[in-house]
Amino acid sequence: MRRFVACLLCILLCSVSALAIPLCDYRSPRTDFTSLGMSFSYQYHNDPYGLAERDVSAGRFQANYKRLFDSPEFGFKLAAKGDMTISLLGLSSFLVTADGSFRYYLVSEMPLFAFAGLNGKTASSYQTIGVSATLGVGYGRFTDVTPLAKAVMIDAYLVEHERITGHLPTADLKSIAYEIESNTTYATPTDLLVALGQLIEGTGLVKDGTLNALDISEIGHIAQDSRYVRYCGGDAELGLSYEAINPEGNANALLATVSFDYASTTTPQAQFLVQGSVSGSYDFLRTYRLDVTVGYEHRITDLLTFSSSYSFARDSFNTEPTDRHNLSLDVVLSPFPGASVSLELRLEHLPYYLEWKADVALLMSIDFL
């Protein structure tokens, strides 16, 4: 674990030192991020000695949907996650959660907003579907910095292949980013490439004065690549949540909630995310639920991506606090857009476990949005 942390810090430091312009300085008037992913795995094992307790016939299906929209006047978040474990020889289980919130910015000069949200959840261990509603205020905003990340990648390509005499100035990188962000205003992708080519050639840094066909092709590939999104910013929310339906059949409760989200990126290849929330009743120090998730993704090449995440959850609503730990490490190979093959390592520690549970899986998945 120490070696992994040291390697991760090394990658981060090298990335920061190599970047000429901070990506998080970019400001986009509108952020619209959508992702939908699904994955399925199955394992079958027939014990050759006839021991039924060693037979395995189980699978796992996961789906994850996210939508983040933000504009100067309002924004909203949508999220849904499903996790189903199917066993033909034992017990099957599932967990489904869905969240949605709408925010309205109260002051145009600062990201102060009021929000309202709904939350729903169900699981194989619950008696019924749980539903809660939340009202509150918050501060913060997210910004899509993908256009500037692509502009930096274009600059890195041109420098690496010695097509320009030096790195593009910051002002020109931002101009390229604004054109990429405005791609929908162009009649065809070719018109966008013409505009980008003119901007780059107008800097006077291009060798021979003009870009060749291979340069234009690579610039188009980078500008139109939709396989990843980079964003920065963060927000914090404070609210009151009313549990209209308790999934475990308990009495309805009024809960105080505090949540935060933070996103940062140092290079076009990296993305760092932190999410956390705390909710509890009037006796907040004794009855509460805490959730924290930290994630990091690094795109090593166009085809290979490394990602890791750690999540911690503590629930003290019962007589004794219970802790849950989850650590995941993934190496993903994307042979073509929308499809991937991944090698996953999962470490999990739940209440009353005597040791960590470890799973290694080889998965194939496809993204629809």
C-alpha positions, -999 to 999 in steps of 0.1 A, spaced: 0 0 0 29 24 8 44 18 -26 11 24 -43 7 58 -24 42 68 -32 38 60 -69 5 79 -70 21 110 -54 50 108 -79 26 108 -108 7 138 -94 39 158 -88 53 150 -122 20 160 -138 19 193 -120 54 202 -130 48 193 -166 17 214 -171 22 249 -184 -13 262 -175 -35 252 -146 -66 235 -160 -88 246 -131 -83 283 -141 -106 277 -170 -141 290 -167 -169 276 -188 -203 293 -187 -221 259 -189 -212 225 -177 -232 194 -189 -218 160 -180 -236 127 -186 -224 91 -182 -241 57 -182 -221 26 -177 -229 -11 -172 -208 -41 -164 -214 -78 -159 -193 -107 -146 -199 -144 -141 -180 -172 -126 -186 -209 -127 -167 -236 -110 -175 -273 -106 -156 -290 -78 -139 -321 -93 -141 -339 -60 -179 -337 -59 -180 -312 -29 -212 -291 -35 -201 -265 -10 -171 -257 -32 -192 -253 -64 -195 -217 -77 -221 -203 -100 -225 -166 -95 -226 -133 -113 -227 -96 -107 -244 -68 -126 -236 -31 -120 -251 0 -136 -241 36 -129 -257 68 -143 -247 104 -136 -258 137 -149 -244 171 -139 -257 203 -154 -247 238 -143 -253 273 -157 -251 308 -143 -287 307 -132 -294 272 -121 -282 236 -121 -292 200 -113 -277 167 -104 -290 132 -112 -275 99 -100 -286 63 -100 -266 32 -91 -276 -5 -91 -256 -34 -78 -270 -70 -82 -253 -102 -71 -269 -133 -85 -261 -168 -72 -277 -200 -86 -264 -220 -56 -268 -195 -27 -284 -162 -18 -288 -133 -43 -288 -97 -33 -293 -62 -48 -290 -25 -39 -305 3 -59 -302 40 -51 -313 71 -69 -308 108 -62 -318 140 -78 -315 177 -68 -322 211 -83 -304 243 -74 -311 279 -80 -283 305 -76 -294 334 -54 -266 359 -62 -252 363 -97 -217 374 -84 -212 344 -61 -221 307 -62 -246 308 -33 -277 286 -40 -308 271 -26 -316 235 -35 -343 208 -32 -337 171 -37 -353 136 -36 -336 104 -26 -348 68 -31 -333 35 -23 -342 -2 -21 -323 -34 -13 -329 -71 -8 -325 -66 29 -351 -37 32 -388 -42 39 -398 -16 14 -386 13 -8 -371 43 11 -379 78 1 -367 111 15 -369 148 5 -343 175 13 -343 213 13 -313 235 21 -287 260 10 -252 255 -5 -221 272 -19 -199 263 -48 -199 255 -85 -184 229 -109 -167 239 -142 -161 217 -173 -125 221 -182 -124 194 -209 -120 220 -237 -88 234 -221 -76 198 -214 -80 190 -251 -62 222 -261 -32 212 -238 -32 178 -254 -30 193 -289 -2 215 -278 17 185 -263 13 166 -296 26 194 -317 56 199 -294 64 162 -292 63 158 -330 83 190 -334 56 207 -355 59 239 -335 90 257 -322 76 261 -286 46 257 -265 15 277 -274 9 308 -253 -18 306 -226 -40 331 -244 -39 309 -276 -46 277 -256 -77 293 -242 -88 305 -276 -85 269 -289 -105 257 -258 -133 282 -265 -135 270 -301 -137 234 -290 -164 242 -265 -184 259 -293 -182 230 -316 -220 228 -319 -220 262 -336 -200 248 -366 -219 233 -395 -195 204 -398 -165 190 -379 -143 201 -408 -153 237 -402 -141 233 -366 -108 219 -377 -103 247 -402 -108 273 -374 -84 254 -350 -58 252 -377 -60 289 -384 -56 297 -347 -25 275 -344 -9 287 -376 -17 323 -365 7 320 -336 37 319 -359 51 289 -341 43 263 -368 73 250 -387 70 256 -424 41 279 -416 13 254 -422 1 222 -406 1 190 -426 -27 165 -431 -15 142 -403 -15 172 -379 -50 181 -388 -61 145 -384 -46 142 -349 -60 176 -339 -95 164 -350 -91 131 -331 -83 150 -299 -109 177 -302 -137 152 -309 -127 126 -284 -157 120 -260 -143 91 -240 -134 113 -210 -145 144 -192 -124 167 -169 -139 191 -145 -129 212 -115 -146 229 -85 -166 219 -55 -197 226 -34 -210 222 1 -246 218 11 -265 221 44 -301 210 46 -329 193 64 -341 159 51 -375 143 59 -377 106 56 -412 100 41 -408 62 39 -383 43 60 -371 13 42 -366 -8 74 -401 -1 87 -390 24 114 -407 57 122 -403 86 99 -375 110 109 -363 145 103 -326 145 96 -299 172 93 -276 167 63 -242 181 54 -225 171 21 -196 182 0 -181 174 -34 -147 184 -48 -131 178 -82 -96 187 -95 -74 179 -124 -37 187 -129 -32 173 -164 -55 162 -192 -48 126 -182 -57 129 -145 -89 134 -125 -92 136 -87 -126 134 -69 -138 136 -33 -174 132 -21 -187 131 15 -219 134 34 -231 133 70 -267 129 81 -282 125 115 -311 131 139 -313 157 167 -288 137 187 -263 142 159 -232 129 178 -248 96 187 -270 88 157 -256 96 123 -244 82 90 -211 92 75 -200 85 39 -167 95 23 -154 85 -12 -121 94 -28 -113 86 -64 -84 90 -88 -81 83 -125 -51 85 -148 -52 80 -185 -18 64 -192 -23 62 -230 -53 65 -254 -60 28 -248 -50 23 -212 -64 39 -180 -57 33 -143 -82 42 -116 -86 37 -79 -112 46 -53 -117 42 -16 -150 46 3 -158 46 40 -192 45 56 -201 46 93 -237 40 106 -244 47 142 -282 45 141 -281 11 157 -269 3 192 -233 -1 180 -215 19 152 -207 -2 121 -180 6 96 -176 -4 60 -145 -1 39 -141 -6 1 -110 -2 -19 -108 -8 -57 -80 -7 -82 -88 -9 -120 -68 -12 -151 -90 -5 -182 -81 -12 -218 -104 6 -243 -98 -9 -278 -124 14 -294 -148 42 -281 -176 29 -259 -161 -5 -251 -136 -16 -225 -119 -46 -210 -109 -42 -173 -90 -60 -147 -104 -52 -112 -92 -57 -77 -117 -53 -49 -110 -52 -12 -139 -50 12 -143 -51 50 -178 -52 65 -190 -53 101 -181 -86 118 -156 -97 90 -126 -113 105 -104 -103 76 -106 -84 43 -125 -99 15 -106 -98 -18 -119 -103 -54 -102 -101 -87 -123 -99 -119 -119 -95 -156 -148 -76 -170 -162 -63 -203 -184 -32 -203 -200 -7 -227 -210 29 -222 -241 41 -239 -238 79 -232 
